[in-house]
Amino acid sequence: MGGLHQGHAQLVRQALRESNGQGAVAVSIFVNPKQFAPGEDFDKYPRQLDNDVSLLQQTFSEETGSFQSPRLVIFAPAVDEMYPQDFGTSIRVKGDEDFGEGKLRPGFFSGVATVVSKLLLMTGAGRLYLGEKDAMQVMILTRLVRDLAFDTRVVTVPTVRDPESGLALSSRNVYMSNNQRQVAGVVYKALCAGKGIYQQSVENGIPVAAKNVKNAVLEVLSKEPNVTNVAYLDVFCCWSGRLFDGDDLVPIQRNDDLKKTFDLKLAISPVVGQTRLVDVVALS
């Protein structure tokens, strides 16, 4: 949406590397009003187009020295270009408000699905690159392209993190002070603790209750008073959309053949200072 950082640059790098010198890599920069509810941060969301373009140009230059370069297309439309005055269409994907970010922010994923559908139709993109940190968005958009028969493959790229704190890079990190960003690194540490409980269950061959995975996360966070107000903490399957809660046993993945069935994620959204964070790790 804007406020690009090295996480976005990594999406571009992978797209360039997988292009084999063919076609173009398109980057949209658009703060989508349909993803914001009244009272959210639409007005103050980072908008720094010149900096975004510079980062994209630098990334392109760094990556195009070793192969035939595809074109880099930057699409930064105005709101009225995407949504003319008489625009009246919205898209809903089944399960988009069942848990996590969708339940917390009703209408959010409808806004995402609508704008991404329009962007895919406008560009004819063969691949859509998304960050693993936004795993619920990956889940929703994977179902969208499947159900509506878009000739597009969703590609998930690993989250880029601060090398010292482990904090997942995000455009909204600019809302935090340097000290708060260091504190926020405990969120990733907590998720890793939950992942450790799951990995132990895989090693033992015994499924673990979702609440035990989540309790391991909360135990780590309880030691950091500056991390508060956990809006959600979910274990879910990114492929099927199933939520595992309470005493639900989280299935263990024994081999890669089960990936589509057991593509398990652990997602959290706590607050540091006045900033609500979102982070995800893959369990399987």
PECORWO-V279332 format. One record per backbone hydrogen bond with DSSP energy under -0.5 kcal/mol. CO is the residue of the C=O (numbers start at 1). NH is the residue of the N-H. E is the energy in kcal/mol with one decimal. If there is no record, write none. Layout:
co: <CO | CO>
nh: <NH | NH>
e: <E | E>
//
This chain:
co: <5 | 5 | 6 | 7 | 8 | 9 | 10 | 11 | 12 | 13 | 14 | 15 | 16 | 19 | 23 | 24 | 25 | 27 | 28 | 30 | 31 | 32 | 33 | 37 | 41 | 48 | 49 | 50 | 51 | 52 | 53 | 54 | 55 | 56 | 57 | 58 | 59 | 60 | 63 | 71 | 71 | 72 | 73 | 73 | 74 | 75 | 78 | 78 | 79 | 84 | 93 | 95 | 99 | 99 | 100 | 101 | 105 | 107 | 108 | 109 | 110 | 110 | 111 | 112 | 113 | 114 | 115 | 116 | 117 | 118 | 119 | 120 | 126 | 128 | 128 | 130 | 131 | 132 | 133 | 134 | 135 | 136 | 137 | 138 | 139 | 140 | 141 | 142 | 143 | 144 | 145 | 146 | 150 | 153 | 155 | 157 | 160 | 162 | 167 | 170 | 171 | 172 | 173 | 177 | 178 | 179 | 180 | 181 | 182 | 183 | 184 | 184 | 185 | 186 | 187 | 188 | 189 | 190 | 191 | 192 | 193 | 194 | 195 | 196 | 197 | 198 | 199 | 200 | 201 | 201 | 202 | 208 | 209 | 209 | 210 | 211 | 212 | 213 | 214 | 215 | 216 | 217 | 218 | 220 | 221 | 223 | 224 | 226 | 226 | 228 | 229 | 232 | 234 | 234 | 235 | 236 | 236 | 237 | 242 | 243 | 244 | 245 | 246 | 248 | 249 | 250 | 252 | 255 | 256 | 258 | 258 | 262 | 263 | 264 | 264 | 265 | 266 | 267 | 268 | 269 | 269 | 270 | 271 | 272 | 272 | 274 | 275 | 275 | 279 | 281>
nh: <8 | 9 | 10 | 11 | 12 | 13 | 14 | 15 | 16 | 17 | 18 | 19 | 19 | 22 | 71 | 26 | 73 | 75 | 30 | 32 | 33 | 35 | 36 | 40 | 45 | 52 | 53 | 54 | 55 | 56 | 57 | 58 | 59 | 60 | 61 | 62 | 63 | 64 | 66 | 25 | 73 | 74 | 27 | 75 | 76 | 29 | 81 | 82 | 83 | 87 | 96 | 98 | 102 | 103 | 104 | 105 | 108 | 111 | 112 | 113 | 91 | 114 | 115 | 116 | 117 | 118 | 119 | 120 | 121 | 122 | 123 | 124 | 153 | 130 | 155 | 157 | 134 | 135 | 135 | 138 | 139 | 140 | 141 | 142 | 143 | 144 | 145 | 146 | 147 | 148 | 150 | 149 | 152 | 128 | 130 | 132 | 169 | 166 | 162 | 173 | 174 | 175 | 176 | 181 | 182 | 183 | 184 | 185 | 185 | 186 | 187 | 188 | 189 | 190 | 191 | 192 | 193 | 194 | 195 | 196 | 197 | 198 | 199 | 200 | 201 | 202 | 203 | 204 | 205 | 206 | 205 | 250 | 212 | 213 | 214 | 215 | 216 | 217 | 218 | 219 | 220 | 221 | 222 | 223 | 224 | 225 | 227 | 228 | 273 | 271 | 231 | 269 | 236 | 267 | 244 | 238 | 265 | 241 | 237 | 245 | 235 | 248 | 211 | 210 | 251 | 208 | 254 | 258 | 259 | 261 | 262 | 264 | 238 | 283 | 284 | 236 | 281 | 234 | 279 | 231 | 232 | 277 | 228 | 274 | 275 | 276 | 272 | 277 | 268 | 266>
e: <-0.5 | -2.2 | -1.7 | -1.2 | -1.9 | -2.6 | -2.3 | -2.3 | -2.8 | -2.5 | -2.0 | -0.6 | -0.8 | -2.0 | -1.5 | -0.6 | -2.9 | -3.0 | -0.5 | -1.1 | -0.7 | -1.9 | -1.5 | -2.1 | -1.2 | -2.6 | -2.8 | -2.1 | -2.4 | -2.2 | -2.7 | -2.5 | -2.6 | -2.6 | -2.4 | -2.4 | -1.6 | -1.4 | -0.5 | -3.3 | -0.6 | -0.5 | -3.1 | -0.6 | -0.6 | -2.7 | -1.0 | -1.4 | -3.1 | -2.4 | -2.0 | -1.4 | -1.0 | -1.0 | -2.3 | -2.0 | -2.4 | -2.0 | -1.9 | -3.0 | -0.6 | -2.3 | -2.1 | -2.6 | -2.0 | -1.9 | -2.4 | -2.7 | -2.2 | -2.2 | -2.0 | -2.6 | -2.3 | -0.5 | -3.1 | -2.8 | -1.2 | -0.7 | -0.8 | -2.1 | -2.5 | -2.5 | -2.8 | -2.4 | -1.8 | -2.1 | -2.5 | -1.6 | -3.1 | -2.4 | -1.5 | -0.8 | -1.9 | -2.6 | -2.7 | -2.7 | -2.5 | -2.0 | -2.8 | -1.5 | -1.1 | -1.8 | -1.7 | -2.2 | -1.7 | -2.3 | -2.6 | -0.5 | -1.0 | -2.1 | -1.8 | -0.5 | -1.5 | -2.5 | -2.2 | -2.4 | -1.5 | -1.9 | -2.5 | -2.2 | -1.5 | -1.7 | -2.9 | -2.0 | -1.6 | -1.9 | -2.3 | -1.9 | -0.9 | -2.0 | -0.6 | -3.4 | -1.0 | -1.3 | -2.4 | -2.4 | -1.4 | -1.1 | -2.4 | -2.1 | -1.3 | -2.0 | -2.0 | -1.2 | -2.0 | -0.5 | -1.9 | -0.6 | -0.7 | -3.1 | -0.8 | -1.8 | -0.5 | -2.8 | -3.2 | -0.6 | -3.0 | -2.4 | -2.4 | -0.5 | -0.8 | -2.6 | -2.4 | -2.7 | -0.6 | -0.8 | -0.6 | -1.7 | -1.8 | -0.7 | -3.0 | -1.8 | -3.2 | -2.3 | -1.1 | -2.1 | -2.0 | -2.3 | -2.2 | -3.2 | -0.6 | -3.0 | -2.8 | -0.5 | -2.2 | -0.5 | -2.7 | -0.6 | -2.5 | -2.6>
//
